[in-house]
Amino acid sequence: MRFFISSDIKKNKPLYYAVLLFLLFALLFWLASWLHFYSKYGFSKESLIRYFFVDPEFPERISLAQISEDLHVGLFLHGIVLITLFSLLNITVIGTRTKLLLITSTGLLALLYLFSDFLIIFTGTGAVFLKLFFFVAYQFAFLITWLFTTLFVFKGNSTPPKPFTLRLLTFIFGIFSLLFILSNFINFHSKMGFGVEGIKNYFLGNPELYIKPKSFQGIYKVFYPHLVSMAVYSLIVSHLLPFTGMRRRKSLLLSITIFIFSFLDNLSNLLLLYVGSGVAYVKLFSFWTFQITALFASGLIVLASLRGKDYASLYL
């Protein structure tokens, strides 16, 4: 948000063109979302039922591990795109009420779309239409938000953001972050449980339980994108910590802890294959340390937003 605190970005040509390119890519992301949804779920009730319940005649729910994995990825992708788009919307000359309506409705619909999977698998086939309904509603809200933002950014009509809307954006990111951490817990537990033996079985296999060991290709496919995604997530959380009023030393310590243990959590997946089963303890410790520190930081961000204290000057 520091990059979008200025209301005069058109005079900063590199930033202005970078923003326009982001808006172009955001539109491409919106278009690609339709193709992604169609290729994965389809646009009919029958195709949705097949995805979530495999066979309508003999329903078998999709695994919780797959649902939590989709939620984990979705919260990060949509959270990053929306917080950037909302930050740009926030410096336009659009009325405050319109901004609040666009930000809250788009953010809420995004969450309903992402969490509708859980509602479907716990309530049955009759609720599958909610996935399509929330998807279409979210895409419509996203497009309206994008159109308003692009129009006023392109025309150069901008205004300094108000502290209230800054707090709203911080609050929304904090909520996405808390839900992202919740999805991490669900994803971790559904795959490995919360014990060392579960971690060993998941990565190294267990013939007695008919569990195959993970291959280097399979682990690296997860390790590679997480190098960037966890760095970006840790950067944003660390960037918003001053908003909470936390002292610099404590903020720095918390930020470094989040960075180190998010990386160690990711790296330990590879180390398990080549160092040995003892790394499972490192994996468990780094996972819990990262999640607890990120949970604490996200909670502070949400609480600071709700308290309404004006730390906006820290962004200038």
C-alpha positions in Angstrom: 0.0 0.0 0.0 3.0 2.4 0.4 3.2 2.5 -3.4 -0.4 3.7 -3.7 -0.5 6.2 -0.9 0.4 9.0 -3.4 -2.6 10.6 -5.1 -0.5 11.8 -8.0 0.9 8.6 -9.5 0.5 9.9 -13.1 3.4 12.3 -12.6 5.5 9.3 -11.6 5.7 7.8 -15.1 7.4 4.4 -14.2 4.9 3.8 -11.4 2.0 5.0 -13.6 2.8 2.6 -16.4 3.5 -0.2 -14.0 0.0 0.3 -12.6 -1.5 0.3 -16.0 0.3 -3.0 -16.8 -1.0 -4.4 -13.5 -4.5 -3.5 -14.5 -4.0 -5.2 -17.8 -2.8 -8.3 -16.1 -5.7 -8.1 -13.7 -8.1 -8.1 -16.6 -6.3 -11.1 -18.1 -6.6 -12.8 -14.7 -10.3 -12.1 -14.7 -10.7 -13.6 -18.2 -8.6 -16.6 -17.3 -10.8 -17.2 -14.2 -13.7 -18.1 -16.5 -11.7 -20.6 -18.4 -10.2 -22.0 -15.2 -13.7 -22.5 -13.7 -15.1 -24.1 -16.8 -12.2 -26.5 -17.2 -12.3 -27.5 -13.5 -16.0 -27.4 -12.6 -18.0 -26.8 -15.7 -21.0 -24.6 -15.9 -23.7 -27.2 -15.3 -25.2 -28.7 -12.2 -24.2 -32.2 -13.5 -20.5 -31.2 -14.0 -20.4 -29.6 -10.6 -21.8 -32.7 -8.9 -19.2 -34.9 -10.8 -16.4 -32.8 -9.5 -17.5 -32.7 -5.8 -19.2 -36.1 -5.5 -17.5 -38.1 -8.4 -20.7 -40.1 -9.3 -24.3 -38.8 -8.8 -25.5 -42.4 -8.4 -23.0 -43.3 -5.8 -21.9 -40.1 -4.2 -18.3 -40.0 -2.8 -17.2 -36.6 -1.6 -14.0 -35.1 -2.9 -11.2 -35.3 -0.3 -10.8 -32.6 2.4 -7.1 -32.5 1.4 -8.0 -31.4 -2.1 -10.6 -28.8 -0.9 -8.1 -27.3 1.6 -5.4 -27.2 -1.1 -7.7 -25.3 -3.4 -8.6 -22.9 -0.6 -5.0 -22.4 0.3 -4.0 -21.4 -3.2 -7.2 -19.4 -3.9 -6.9 -17.3 -0.7 -3.3 -16.3 -1.6 -4.0 -15.5 -5.3 -7.2 -13.6 -4.9 -6.0 -11.9 -1.7 -3.0 -10.5 -3.4 -4.8 -9.4 -6.5 -7.7 -7.8 -4.5 -5.6 -5.9 -2.0 -3.6 -4.4 -4.9 -6.7 -3.5 -6.9 -8.5 -2.0 -3.8 -5.4 0.1 -3.0 -5.6 1.6 -6.5 -9.3 2.1 -6.2 -8.7 3.9 -2.9 -6.8 6.8 -4.6 -9.4 7.5 -7.2 -11.9 10.4 -6.9 -14.8 8.0 -6.6 -17.1 8.7 -3.6 -16.2 7.1 -0.3 -19.5 5.2 -0.1 -19.0 3.8 -3.6 -15.5 2.7 -2.7 -16.7 1.0 0.5 -19.5 -0.8 -1.4 -17.1 -2.0 -4.1 -14.4 -3.1 -1.7 -16.7 -4.9 0.8 -18.9 -6.6 -1.7 -16.1 -7.8 -3.9 -14.0 -9.0 -0.9 -17.0 -10.8 0.7 -18.1 -12.5 -2.6 -14.5 -13.7 -3.1 -14.6 -15.3 0.4 -18.0 -16.9 -0.3 -16.8 -18.2 -3.6 -13.6 -19.7 -2.0 -15.3 -21.2 1.0 -18.4 -22.5 -0.8 -16.5 -25.9 -1.4 -16.8 -26.7 2.3 -20.5 -25.8 2.4 -21.1 -28.1 -0.6 -19.3 -31.2 0.8 -20.9 -30.9 4.2 -24.5 -30.2 2.9 -24.7 -32.4 -0.2 -25.4 -32.2 -3.9 -28.2 -29.7 -3.5 -25.8 -26.9 -2.7 -23.5 -27.3 -5.7 -25.2 -24.4 -7.5 -23.7 -22.1 -4.8 -20.3 -22.5 -6.4 -21.4 -21.2 -9.7 -23.6 -18.5 -8.2 -20.9 -17.1 -6.0 -18.3 -17.4 -8.8 -20.5 -15.3 -11.3 -21.4 -12.8 -8.6 -17.7 -12.4 -7.6 -16.6 -12.0 -11.2 -19.2 -9.4 -11.9 -18.2 -7.4 -8.7 -14.5 -7.8 -9.7 -15.1 -6.5 -13.2 -17.1 -3.4 -11.9 -14.3 -2.6 -9.4 -11.7 -3.0 -12.2 -13.6 -0.8 -14.6 -14.0 2.0 -12.0 -10.4 1.8 -11.0 -9.0 1.7 -14.5 -11.2 4.5 -15.8 -10.1 7.0 -13.1 -6.4 5.9 -13.0 -6.2 6.2 -16.8 -7.8 9.7 -16.7 -5.4 10.7 -13.9 -8.3 11.6 -11.5 -7.0 10.8 -8.1 -7.1 11.9 -4.5 -5.2 11.2 -1.3 -6.7 8.1 0.5 -8.6 8.6 3.7 -7.4 6.9 6.9 -10.7 5.1 7.2 -10.4 3.4 3.8 -6.8 2.6 4.6 -7.9 0.8 7.7 -10.5 -1.0 5.8 -7.9 -2.3 3.3 -5.7 -3.4 6.2 -8.6 -5.1 7.9 -9.5 -7.0 4.7 -5.9 -8.2 4.2 -5.8 -9.2 7.9 -9.0 -11.3 7.4 -7.6 -12.9 4.3 -4.4 -13.6 6.2 -6.2 -15.2 9.1 -8.3 -17.4 6.8 -5.1 -18.3 4.8 -3.5 -19.5 8.0 -6.7 -21.5 8.9 -6.4 -23.1 5.4 -2.8 -24.0 6.2 -3.8 -25.8 9.3 -6.6 -27.7 7.6 -4.4 -28.5 4.6 -1.5 -29.7 6.9 -3.8 -31.8 9.1 -5.7 -33.4 6.2 -2.5 -34.6 4.6 -0.2 -35.4 7.5 -1.9 -34.9 10.8 -0.1 -32.9 13.5 2.4 -35.6 14.5 5.9 -36.5 13.4 4.9 -40.0 12.2 2.3 -38.5 9.9 4.9 -36.3 8.3 7.3 -39.2 7.8 4.6 -41.3 6.3 3.5 -38.5 3.9 7.0 -37.7 2.6 8.9 -41.0 3.0 6.0 -43.4 2.6 4.9 -46.4 4.6 4.5 -49.8 3.0 2.3 -51.1 5.8 -0.2 -48.3 5.2 0.2 -48.5 1.4 1.6 -45.0 1.2 4.1 -44.3 -1.5 7.0 -42.0 -0.8 7.1 -38.6 -2.5 9.3 -38.1 -5.5 11.7 -35.2 -5.9 9.6 -33.9 -8.8 6.5 -33.9 -6.7 8.1 -32.1 -3.8 10.0 -29.6 -5.9 6.7 -28.7 -7.8 5.4 -27.4 -4.4 8.7 -26.0 -3.2 9.4 -23.8 -6.2 6.3 -21.6 -6.3 6.3 -21.3 -2.5 9.7 -19.6 -2.6 8.0 -16.6 -4.1 4.5 -16.8 -2.6 5.7 -17.1 1.0 8.2 -14.3 0.5 5.5 -12.0 -0.9 3.1 -13.0 1.9 5.8 -12.4 4.6 6.7 -9.1 3.0 3.1 -7.8 3.1 2.6 -8.9 6.7 5.8 -7.3 7.7 5.0 -4.1 5.8 1.7 -3.7 7.7 3.0 -4.4 11.2 3.9 -0.7 11.8 0.2 0.0 11.3 -0.4 -1.8 14.6 1.7 0.6 16.5 4.2 -2.1 17.4 7.7 -0.9 18.3 10.3 -1.2 15.6 12.5 -3.8 17.3 9.6 -6.1 18.1 8.2 -5.6 14.6 11.6 -6.4 13.1 12.0 -9.5 15.2 8.5 -10.8 14.3 9.0 -10.1 10.6 12.4 -11.9 10.6 10.8 -14.9 12.4 8.0 -15.1 9.8 10.5 -14.9 6.9 12.9 -17.5 8.3 10.4 -20.1 9.4 8.2 -19.8 6.3 11.3 -20.6 4.3 12.4 -23.4 6.7 8.9 -24.9 6.5 9.2 -25.1 2.8 12.8 -26.2 2.6 12.3 -29.0 5.1 10.1 -30.8 2.5 13.2 -31.3 0.3 15.5 -32.0 3.2 13.3 -34.9 4.3 14.2 -36.8 1.1 17.9 -36.3 1.4 18.8 -35.8 5.0 16.6 -38.3 6.7 13.4 -38.8 8.8 14.8 -36.7 11.6 14.0 -33.6 9.6 10.3 -34.3 10.3 10.9 -32.6 13.7 12.2 -29.6 12.0 9.2 -29.6 9.6 6.8 -29.8 12.5 8.5 -27.1 14.5 9.0 -24.7 11.6 5.4 -25.1 10.5 4.0 -24.3 14.0 6.4 -21.4 14.5 5.5 -19.9 11.2 1.8 -20.3 11.6 1.7 -19.0 15.2 3.8 -15.9 14.4 1.8 -15.2 11.3 -1.4 -15.7 13.2 -0.2 -13.3 15.9 0.8 -10.7 13.4 -2.4 -11.0 11.4 -4.4 -10.7 14.6 -2.6 -7.5 15.5 -3.3 -6.1 12.1 -7.0 -6.8 12.3 -7.3 -5.4 15.9 -5.4 -2.2 14.9 -7.8 -1.7 12.0 -10.8 -2.1 14.3 -9.4 0.2 17.0 -9.3 2.9 14.4 -6.0 4.5 15.5 -4.5 6.6 12.8 -1.1 5.2 11.8 -1.5 6.3 8.2 1.5 8.6 8.5 3.7 5.6 8.8 3.0 4.8 5.2 4.1 8.2 3.9 
